[in-house]
Amino acid sequence: MKRLLAAGAFVLAGLVPAFVAPALAQQANDPQNTIFLDTKDGRITIRLRPDLAPKHVEQIKALTKQGFYNGVVFHRVIDGFMAQTGDPTGTGTGKSDLPNIPAEFTKTQYKRGSVGMARSQSPDSANSQFFICYEGCGPLTGQYTLFGEVVAGMDVVDKIKKGDAAANGLVRGPDKIVKMQLAADAK
């Protein structure tokens, strides 16, 4: 609580820009369920939702702690839809060495900033790949596991290099995750 109050005091004093306050408040609230995803254009802060998808959140946290996502590209980015990452091969077919996770579908609506798990046709095939929604993700509700939401940095998500619409969002010379870490482990 002291961190949250301190963050608010710094904002009021003009020492921290107001747009940073939500990220600081989130970190202060639950650093074990907050992810910092850094790109060349800045930081994206993601609030994990173990209340919606506890198994998916645990997998994302385990992979993040291993450094699995560091250097991984955004291989599929569809303007106006979503940015997908988490494949160590950059092809859309790769995954981690951890087992796949059973689906944890909910009725919680996908919206701008929602973070969901990518999968193959099998509902129980999610592993390491995930996507961040721009718009138009509503139809994914109940079909893909939603495990988090962007609480700061959607302007950074908007800057991720877009893919070729004719090639289902395949990105040539893609942007990458420079570093991804739990707020509790941030240095």
Buried (B, 14 or more C-beta within 10 A) or exposed (E): EEEBEEBBEBBEEEEBEEEBBBBBBBBBBEBEBBBBBBBEBBBBBBBBBBEBBEBBBBBBBEBBEEEBBBEBBBBBBBBEBBBBBBBBEBEBEBBBEBEBBEBBBBEBEBBBBBBBBBBBEEBEBBBBBBBBBBEBBEEBBBEBBBBBBBBBBBEBBEBBBBBEEEEEBBBEEBBBBBBBBBBEEEE
